Amino acid sequence: MKKRTLILAITALMALAALTLLSAACSNSSPGDPAPETSASGPAPTQSAPETAPGSSGEPAAVTELTFGESWGYEDGFYPVITPETGTTYGIRYIGCNFYETLVNYDGGEFTPGLAESWDISDDGTVYTFHLRRGVKFSDGKDFTAEAVKKSFEAVPGNLGMYNGSYGTVSTLFKEIAVIDEYTVELRLTQPYYAALKDLTLLVPMGIVSPDMLGDDHAPSDAFKTGTYGTGPYMYAGDGDGSTYTFVRNPYYWGEPPAVEKFHIKVIPDNGAKLLALKSGELDLIVTSASLSYDGFLEMRSSEGFAAETSDAETNVRYLCFNLAHAPFDEPGVREAIALAIDKAGICDGLLSGLEAPAGALFPKSYPYCDADVNVSAYDPERAKAALEALGWTDADGDGIREKDGARLSGSLIYSTIDSQFPDLALAVASQAREIGVELIPESYDMMGFYSAMYGDYAVCLYRAYGIDFDPSTFFTNMSTELSADPIAMQALAYTDGGDELIKRLNSTPDEDEVRSIYSQILNEVNDKHIFIPISYMKELAAWNTDKLAAFEFDGQPANTNVARITPK
């Protein structure tokens, strides 16, 4: 039973981490074969577009094409509900905003209308009433209505299966999706949930799809293998060969036609090759830190004919986490000393090229509910040394590593090689820890090995959170030990009496003041006990050819490449 529980926990963690750690991957695998045009159920339907868009506003933009590169292909298709069992590339995660839309958008820290023009929330926080846009169609010509929202939402829990809850909590709380009239739908929850709107902004898995592409059992049609069936500004042209995919304007799109008529994605697994392709003119744009190294970014920022920018929004946090079951790192004083020894500013300015900011609290203050005042320890290695001396940790044999009661102040520092910055960052952290007499031994793992190691007898873990689209609410939910969804997050409240009950209360109160109070309590708890040591706040990257692009604007969720926000020359 314990073995099966471990396997389920690891695979559940994979479901979430694959959307976050994978965003830093530079895959070395070859793209798969193109999706077949037929299936066991017969030929997959294709999208046919009329010459002009019924009901679209404005004149079509001039014919303009752009090409950008990605590390992953789309052989798994284009259905936005994906799991480790149904998808291997997760490419839809990063460009899906071009095809699918959500009821609510999240941009600049604010919730803004998406496919819902407005919404009401009941006093008890259990009923969300969405008033939908009229005159919207899916790319297959099907009308967007409350019935379409109902079917799309009802399909999510079943198609996620055992991973339901790994992509936001709200889908585990669905009680009923009720159609009030053609353009009004109610989402009824089993309990209040303060982050319901935030979860509904997640394109994966809450993007609304055409109801004709879901069976009576809500299973996705094979048509998703060769088509996109959403309300967004673009649709798949169906020409993918495993190395190049083309996407064209959706003629049914309800908004202003985007300036870029057509874009191509070239699958180029190696980031160095992507950079060369940008320089040669084969690519016009590279977006996200998944596809662009810091060195490459800096080179493009200073090169004539190119531009490079970081997102305004801080999109993730790198941090250290201790295994609280592993001595001597179960000692609060040892953890505090290590926190004092980490030169965050030096790491950000040097190793991270000034592209990441030193982290204070576990999450940036710009994140929802994370504006609590937290007392962050300043870099002070001399104070760290004195604290360890006072605790009885001394270097009796002169080898540079402290001992106490016959035990060395030593342990493993595990990290995943899927993040290209982690190997050098692990060495930097280990070097700074050694300056105060603490030995941290870097141990690298591939993705699967890392997930297993997180459940093992490691000492310290170098990790990153889930990202701006999921955080902070999903991370806070996973602090519950009852879920066993993330062995790192679930240590946060290890020293807090009633920690699981605190998370239950957080996830069931309709009182915003209580939510803020609990957030403040938890953020201070993990900070004061040095359970996590935040190192840096990350941003997304983009570089482009200025002969092809007049301007590039990051999406509200900056890891998404939103072509409709691009202004071509």
C-alpha positions, 0 to 999 in steps of 0.5 A: 500500500505504501509503495502504491501511495508513493507512486501515486504521489510522484505521478500527481506531482509530475502532473503539476511539475511537468507544467512548471519545471518542464518550462525550463527544459531543453529537451534532447528528444526528437519530435514524434511522428505527425498525428495520424489523420484517421483513428479507430473511430474513423477519419478525424473531422477537420476545420473548414473556415469561410472566406470571411468571418461572420460577425467579426469586427474591423477589416482583416489585417494585411497578410503577415507571417511570423516564425518562432521556435519551441523545444516541444512538438504537438504530436499529442494534439491540442486538447487543453486537458492534459496529464502525464498519461495523455501528453508527453510534450505539454506544448499546448501549455505555452501557445494554447492561449492563441486557440482557447479562452477562459471565462476569466483572465488574469493580468497585472494582478487583476481579474478581467473579463474573458469569455464572461463579460461579468460575474457575481459571487454569492455571499457564501462563496459557493456559487459563481454566476457568469454572464457570457459574451454573445455572438461568440463562435468556436473555430468549427462554427459552433455557437458559444453558449452556456451549454458549451461552458457546462459541457467543457467544465464537466469534462475536466475532472473525468479527463484529468482522472487521478490528476484532478486537483493537480492543475488547480483545486477548483475542479475538485470542488465542482458540485454542479454546472447549471445553465440558467439561460443561453448566456448565463451559467452557474458554477456551484461548488461544494464549499467556498474557495477563495482562489476559484477565479484564479484557478478558472484563469488556467488555460490548462485545464479550464480552456473552453472547447467546442461541445461538438468535440466532446463525446456524451461521456465527455471524452475528447474527440480524436479531432483534437489530434489534428485541430484546435476547437476554441474561440481564440484568435487562431486555429491550427492549419493541420499541416504539422509534420513533427518539425513545423506547424502552421496556425492561421487566423480563426475567421470566426474570432469574436474580437478584432482580427490579430495583426499577424495573419499566420504563424509557424512553430519550428520544433528546435530542441536545442536552445543554441540552435534556436539562437542561431536560427534567430540570428540567421532569419530562420526564426523571427522570435524566441519566447520564454526562458525555456527556449532562450538562455540568459547568455543568448538573451544578453547577446540579442539585447545588445545586437543590432537588428534585434531586441530582447525584453524581460516580463514586468511580472515576476513569474516564479521563485527559486528556493532552497528547502530542507528535509526536516526529517534529516539531521542536522538540518532539522535544527532551526539554528542550522537552517537560519545560519545557512539562510544568512550565508546565501548571498542572494544579491551576488547570485542574481547580479553575477550568476543570473546576469542581473535578470532575476531579483533577490527574493524576500518572502516565499512569493513576491508581494505582487502575488495575490494575498502575498503582501504580508510584511516578513522579516527577511534576514540579510546576508551576514556570513560572520553572524552565521558563523557565530550562530553555529559556534554558539550551537556547538558546531566547530571545526575541530579537525581543521578540514573546513567542515564543522562537527558536533558530537561526532557528526559532520555538518554535511548533507546532499543538495539535490536538484533537477537538471531540467532547469538549465540554471540549477547546476551552476546555482547548486555549486554557488550555494554549496560554495557559500555554505562551505564558507561558514563550515557547512558541506552541501554536496550537489547531486543532480537528477533527471526529472523522474529521478528527482521526483523519486529523490524528493521522497528520499533521504536528501538533506537540502533541495534546490527547487522552484515553485509552480509559476505565476499561473498556479501560485500561490494558491496551489502551492498553499493547498499542497502544504497539506500533509493529507494530500501528499501531493508535493513532499516539498510544500507539505513540509511548510507547516511541519512545526505548526500545530493544526497545520492541515486544519489551517489549510482546510480553513483557508480553502473553505472560508469566504472571508477575504480578511481571514484569507489574508490573515492565514497567508500572513501567518503562513508566510511568516511561519515558513520564513521565521523557521527558515523552512524555505530559503527563497533565492530569486524571483524569475521573469520571462524572456523574449528576443526578436528580429526588429525587422519583423516585429515592431513591438512584443507584449507579454501575455498576462501569464508571461510563459504564454506566447500570445501572438495576438499581442504582437505588432509586426512591422 
